[in-house]
Amino acid sequence: MTGLGSVAWPPAPIRTERLVLRESEGRDRPAFIELFTSPEVGTYIGGARPRAEVERLAPEVPARRSGSFVAERDGTMIGTVTLVRRAVEQPERVRPEGGEVELGYMFLPEAWGSGYAAEACEAALEWLAGVLPGEPVVLTTQSGNARSLRLAEKLGFTEVRRFEAYGAEQWFGARWTGPGRAS
């Protein structure tokens, strides 16, 4: 996966009704460690990683790269949203040439069930539609992740296909923006 090409990064913080999407800062490091060591968060992404390993490997300012937003609520990081261009050799694609932008997200368990993921992802997708109009966006999640599938539907993604990877069935969907399509 790579950045978003010629898109200027970082953008000004994106404000929603309850959240701020912004570039990561050093104060976010503890929340990143919690994300990657949480058994609940790790359920559908290969499991939690050992805390000592994550603490040793996490940089002072984690995830500071093009397309990576921190979702902040009341001054505290509650999750992340990423928009990154997929490698062109990925077998799942919606354009013949591949290289679509992929949406990813992870939220701390205490933020689940309050609509924060939907609010943050929608804001990030609206921002993307403004800087890359007409760009298709894809999303992959395990078919068994009911919460993620509901979020994908709420965000306007439609199923393209299912496939096996990482020992589980995966759901691959797409969302198109531009004239005549949902943004």
Steps between C-alpha positions, in 0.01 A plus 500: 500500500617848421397857568251702304739629234482872434245571775640760741553352844411562776173680437356743751325309779155377396230580752174310531220541750689303768848426363817647358696308236864610501856387451644296785704659777734368768220510759315231297767233556328340806170469310680340202656249738154424643358451147764248399503309830123482556360146464162646395650719227721214383214251459467552123849627415721212602487535877648730758874556493713467815513830692877487554557458125265785407649732762851422374413545129251788507664826392461813711239624251325189360324486163618838377458446129284614213142379531516411870261691726463487876137518613486718810209549741524769768876532449571124523578253222228234472600341169652531156374530144730432207466567129788342312557400141516122464783331316409451133577128522217439752271236347182662634422815303222701343707666227695294248823683589442463877657744743173609661487689827415271791317611813617357830398575857564386857333635811559432867229273647370775730411699185298217343125524462478881502524568127848648520645269233221587256539872571878492460500282187230708331697819568819345361315374190347845444847654525634245250216571256602866513869439425461198267153534343365185338755276672362155587564395857520138612469331836592149611381339822441150627153376408454400865547857623132601522578849637737578215255369240223724643736796489597424138132492403428823690790670319363397159737215414360217290637148492723420204604152604607271782826311520709296743806657665665486841304185582158665467249616242554866407241748373621742232281800418518826309353846512509743211475877521439764242207618285195285551658291775501515877786698647 
